[in-house]
Amino acid sequence: MNRAFWLYLGVLVTVVASFMGLVQIPDHQLRGLEPVTDEQGVERPVRPEGGVLAGRQEYIGLGCLYCHSQQVRPEGFGSDIARGWGMRRTVARDHVWDAPPVLGTMRTGPDLANIAVRQPSAAWHLLHLYKPRLTSPGSLMPEYPFLFTEQRVELERPADALSFPTGDPRPGWVIVPTQRARDLVAYLGSLDHSYPVPEVRP
Amino acid sequence: MSGVSTVPNGSADGPRQELLARAAIDRSCRAPVLLFAGSAVLWLLVGSVWALLAAVKMHTPGLLTSWEPLTFGRVRPVHLNMTIFGWASMSGIAVLLWLQARLARARLPFPNLLIAGGVVWNLALAAGVWEISAGHGTSVEWIEIPLFWALVFAAVFAVVMAASLTMFARRNVAHVYVSQWYLFGAVLWFPFLYLMANALIHAGFTRGVTAAATNWWFAHNVLGLWLTPIGLATIYYLIPKVIGAPIHSYHLSLLGFWSLALFYNWAGTHHLIGGPLPAWLVTVGIVGSVMMFVPVVTVGINHHMTMVGHFHRLADSPTLRFVVFAGMSYTVVSVQGSLTSLRSINEINHFTHYTVAHAHLGVYAFFSMAMFGALYYVLPRLTGREWSSARLIKVHFWASAAGIALYWGPLTVGGWLQGLAMNNPDVPFLEVMTGTVSWLWGRTAAGALMTVGHLVFAWLVARMLLSREPAPAVAAGPEPAGEGA
């Protein structure tokens, strides 16, 4: 093969073709997707703002997606729905606000697409982040001690101090979540894709 | 299509002139290629440390949790970026430049620019993994390094591309050898993929699940259109070179190249099977993956049939041993990849350690082994020195070969069992998780063995590059031995 021209052309055409096919056409197809409005007149998915958005950034910066997916596979494909990870499969519309979405490709830990529905308690999440094996014995999740500070109890216990089932690890001291921990938990509390969408029949 | 070429650098020149020209070409490559190769080996070592740390953290999550940069979610992407953009890409560039120079019989142009590029690449990667460690990573797999540093990589890559294409344009041979098609593809494909993916995902031109499609179009093509063509070009060059016999079939190599160019591109969305994307988009990815049987089978026949009758040479040529191992792994990993894209199989292996094992089979058993083999061949020719210990090269080979086999086999089984358990809603999720622990310990042991191989390799390379003895003049003498050239 000695005709460099055909080599140039072939090499460029093949890669541009796949770019059009796998990137441009889907972009064109999905660009017009809008959130749905539920019975209460609330736009779903809710556009992440403030603490939720900051928490999403924590989720990204801490690399949570290397162990947690955020996509429920359809009925009959895997057992995501039977496990209670969602009422319906995840659709493209669920991620209209996300640039980029954190779908994840690994489930060392469980799927989090609907974690807000499954585990709405912020106190549970904070304790879980501080010592995962307290709430979930045998879990392989690492602790995130740097998202918390240890404070001496002066007069009264701070309202947001973690309450441990077996009492404070160090008497006279309490563990208090940082703003980052609260943002992350606010983000987890926003992960609710249980609203109906036209793409999936109930 | 004139000049059907099945031997790299089949020559009509007299041997003396041939050797002089070759020595001049090698001299022109010396500094830039040694810089990229030496840096690659350093990144391999650091990348192995982060790999082991990530592996241990998977079964012993309480280890080193209080210092944020060492949390698992950062150690893992730091490992990936060090090994892909440090070890794999830098060794790939070193081998690519040398191969292109040898095959085009042209001197390596812009040596100073390439040296500066190598230094900048190292700095950009160091900055990139620093940013990930500091929490500024993007969590977009394979594009974790923030946009600014990605643009620096792209600028260096422009120099590599210019050097490679300049040599191709100045080629002093009548025919274009099959390895050159792949190298040509690699230097044009990668910058396009890298810039497009970064622009679309990180510069905000796309949002929602299109970003996920773009992500996997890119990430799969890092292996498919960047590392694979360099790996295959290396194997196509070194097998016939070492055994002194032509490639089995020219026509098969033609078919293998163009079918790869046509199909590999499209395979990436198989990473999103079951995900929230239009069904057709995922189906296209599956079709592309299954069609990969065509290039894989043709390349496989071509490599393996070339070796038939020459297997005894594996005993005396370390390069051949690594490269043939790489070629065989390419067949295995590609067949596994095509099968894994089928919905019925993907339903089980998706989201498990099976995929991690598969990725290592591709990047390590195929690509890295090809690069080890190539560096064992190239470095003596550039330094004029011999490898200091044949026994240590053997230790490296067996540590790496046994290491990746012990990594891939058990983790594949463990991942498959993990998938079966996950798809059975009667098994509580915590049990799915704890069921993986013994397999994860096995992975750590295998990774430690691979790291032993890397330490031995780095020791050998360091002795060659840092030796205080003056290198014998690389003039018109016969090529340094170690390999039949």
Interface residues (C-beta under 8 A of the other chain):
Chain A: M1 N2 A4 L7 Y8 G10 V11 L12 T14 V15 V16 A17 S18 F19 G21 L22 V23 P26 D27 Q29 L30 R31 L33 Y59 I60 G61 L62 G63 C64 L65 Y66 C67 S69 Q71 R73 P74 F77 G78 S79 A82 R83 R89 T90 V91 A92 D94 H95 V96 W97 D98 A99 P100 P101 V102 L103 T105 M106 R107 T108 G109 P110 P132 S136 P137 G138 S139 L140 M141 P142 E143 Y144 P145 F146
Chain B: M1 S2 G3 K57 M58 H59 P61 G62 T65 S66 W67 E68 T71 F72 G73 R74 R76 P77 G135 H136 G137 T138 S139 V140 E141 F168 A169 A174 H175 V176 W181 F184 G185 L188 W189 F192 L193 M196 L200 I201 G204 T206 R207 G208 V209 T210 A211 A212 A213 T214 N215 W217 N221 L225 L254 W258 A261 L262 N265 W266 G268 T269 H271 L272 G274 G275 P276 L277 P278 L281 V284 G285 R343 E347 H350 F351 T352 T355 V356 M422 N423 N424 P425 F429 L430 M433 T434 T436 V437
